[in-house]
């Protein structure tokens, strides 16, 4: 059994989350405005939102229930927490010896033991879902893959497909922890996952000199949601991703109004949010 102390957040982690959430919001408003020009309109609702629409013959909208998960604690998160506890400061998204996310030793950072416990703690919540996911999508980064395999472990024996998708990886650039390992290494270590959607051996997104803009991340999120909306064979999906990507999903790409505004908040490590997505073309909404 997972004890509360093995998955709880330290004060340093909570302080860092508050700081990083503010940093990640820079450029989000501009990305939101740009996304409103796209033909596919996506609305997000909490499952208990009384204003959430339901499928009907009167609408052409498509609906999917998606269980989004932020990965458990990775070694990069641990290093940042320790640096914070020791009074160290660094400029986010810049190469420096003080920046724990830029340490070469944490390329594609895997989960810590706490991170595995945080993923394991989601298992009862997932098993209790009224409708089990028919497809699990994961970022191709180690920590997200590990989180998906642990949290949704009960689905492996049911032959539910686990698929790595490049468009679901973290906001990328500068921080070496966000660069994925070569495709063949991931395939060897995680044979339970289908990596056929990765079209290149090396990470095609990571740039050691500059970070992606919020609009670039929003483009990836939008492309993923376009693909997801086209999957007529699945209505219930699990997605394992990262804080920056998830924040962009619900603050720039999706519309979250009324009772569902809470979805826009920062994601804690190991958190899962179940969301109802409505897809429609702008001229049909």
N, C-alpha and C positions, 0 to 999 in steps of 0.2 A: 504494500500500500504506500502511496506517495504521501509523505508528511507535508503539512503546510510550510514548514521551514525550508524544505528542499525545493520549493517553487516560488517562494515569496520574493518581492523586490526589495533591494537594499535602499537606504536613503540616497546613496550616491546614484543609484540607477534611476530613482524617481526624479532627482534634481536634474540629471542629465537628460531625461525624457522631456522635461519642461523646456530646457534650453534648446534641444534639437527640434522639438515640435515647432517652435517659433522660427528657427532657421529654415526648416523645410517648407514653411508657408510662403517664403519669398518667391515671387513670380507666379504664385498660384492663381491670383485673380485674373492676370492676363491670360493664362492658359485656359481658365474657365470661359472667358469671353470668346476665345478662339474656337473652343470646342463647340460653342453654340452654333457655329457656322456649318458644322458637319451634317450630312444628310441623316445619319442614324442618331436618334434621340434616345437616351437611356435614363430612366428614372429608377431610383433605389428607395426601397421602403423596408423598415423593420418588419418582422413577421407579425408583430402585434399592432401595427399601424392601422387604425380603423378606416383611414382614407385610402388604403392600398386597393387598387382595382383588381378585379378578377377577370379571367378569360371569359369572353362572350362572343356570340355570333355578330354582335354589333360593332366590334372593334377588330382591326387588323393587327393589333399589338401582339407580341410574343412575350411569354413570361417564363422565367426560370428562378428557382430557388438556389442560391449559392451560399455555401458556408465558407467564408473567407477566414484564413488563419494566418496570423503572423508567426514566423518561426520562433522556436524557443531560444534561450540564451546561447549565442555563439561565442567563440573565444575572443572575437573582436569586441563584443559587448563587455565581456569580463575584463579585458585589458583596459577598456575605456573607463569602466567603473573603478578599477584599481587606481588608474591615473587620477581620476577625479578625487578619490578618497585621499590621495597623497598631495592634493593641492595643485596638480598640474593643469595648465590651460593650453589650448591649441586653437588655431584658426581652422574652422571646418572647411573641408574640401580643398585644403592646400597641403602640398608635400612639405613635411618638416619632421625632424626627429622627435618632436613632442606629440605629434599626431599618432595615436595608437592605431587608428584605422589604416594608416599608410605603412605599417610595419610589414616588410616582405615575408616574415614568418607566418603571417595569417592570411595568405592568399586563399581565397574561397573558404573562409573560416567555417569549420564544422561546429556542431553543438558541443557544449560542455555537458557534464553530468546533470547540472541543474536544468539545462536546456532540454535534455532527454526526458527528465522528470516532468517538465512543464508540458511537453508534448503528450506524455503518458497521461497526465491529469485531464486531458481533453477526451480521453477514450469513453468514459461513462456518458458524457454529454452527447458524443457522436452516436453511441449505441442506442441512446434513448430517442433519437430523431424519428419522427413519424414515418418519414420517407428517407430511406438510406440513399446516399449519393450513387449515381450510376456511372460517374466518371470523376477521377481525381486528377487535377492539373497542378503541376508544381513548377516553380522556378527551377532552372537547371543548376542553381547553386547548392552546395552540399547541405547547408543548414536547413534550407527549405525542403529538400528531398528527404532528409532524415526526419524532419518534423512530420511531413506527409505520411511517411511509412510507419511512424510510431503512432501518431494520432489516429489515423485511419486504418490501423493494423487489422481490425476485424474484417475489412473488405478484401484483404488479400486472398483469403481462402475462398471467397466468393467469385474470384476471377474478375473483379471490377478493374478496369484498366487504369493504370497510373501513367500519366503522360507528362514529360518535361516540355515546357513551352518557353522559348526564348523571350517572348514579349512580356512574360510575367516576372522577369528578374528585376532586381533592385535598381533604383536610380544609380547610374554607373559613372565611373571615371574617378581618377586620382586615388580613391580609397581601394587598396589592393584586396581588401576583404571582399569586395563586390565583384571581383573578376572571377569568372568561373574557370574551372580546370578544363583541360582538353576533353572533348566528347568521349574519346575512347577510354579515358580514365574513369569518367562517370559511369559509362556502360559497364566497365569491369567491376566497379565497386557496388553498383546498384542495379543488378540484373532484373529486379522486379519492375523497373521503370522503362517505359518505351521512350527512347531518345531520337526516334526517327524524324521528329519535327525540327531537330537542330540540324541546320544545313551546312554548318562549318565546324571543322575540328577545333579551332580556337574561338575564343569569345569575340564576336564581331562588333560588340558595342563598347567595350571598355577602352578608354583612352587615358593613358597615364598622366597626361598633361592638363586635361580639363574635364569638368563634370558636365553631365547632361543638363540641359535646361529643363525647366518644368514642362515647357511645351513639347520637348522631345520625349519626355517620359509619358506625357498625356497622349501623344501620338501612338506610343506602344500600347498603352492601356486601351485606347480606342480600337486599335487593330485587333487586339485580343478579343474585345467584346463583340466586334463585328464577326469574328470567327466563331465565337461561342453562340451568338444569336443564330448562326447558320446551322448549328448542330440540332437538327430536328429530332434526333434519336435520344436526346437526354433532356430531362426537366430539372433534375436535382444533381448538383455538382459541388465538389469540394475543391478549393483553391488554396495552396500554400505559397505565400509570398513574403513581402518585406514591408517595413514601416513606410518608407518613402513612396513606394509603388501604391500601397493601400491608401495612403493619405491623398495621393494624386487621383486615384480612382474615384474617391467619394467627395473630393473638393474641387476637382477640375473637370472630370469627364461626366460623371453621373450627376443628376439633379436630385438633391435630398431636401425636401421641404417639410414644413409642418412638424408632425410628430416624429419624423425620421431624421431631423436635423442632428440628433445625437450621433449619427453615423459619421459625421465629419470630424469627430474628435480624434486625437492622437491614439495610435495603437500601442498597447503595452506588449512586451515580449510574451509569446505564448497565448495570445488572446484570439478567440474565435468570435465572429459576428455572423449571424445568419441573416441573409438579405434577400428580399424579393426584387428581382430586376424586371423592369418593363421595357421592351424594345419596340420602337415604332419609327417609321420614316417621318421626317419633319412635316411633310405635306399631308400626312395621314393622322397626325396626333391631334 
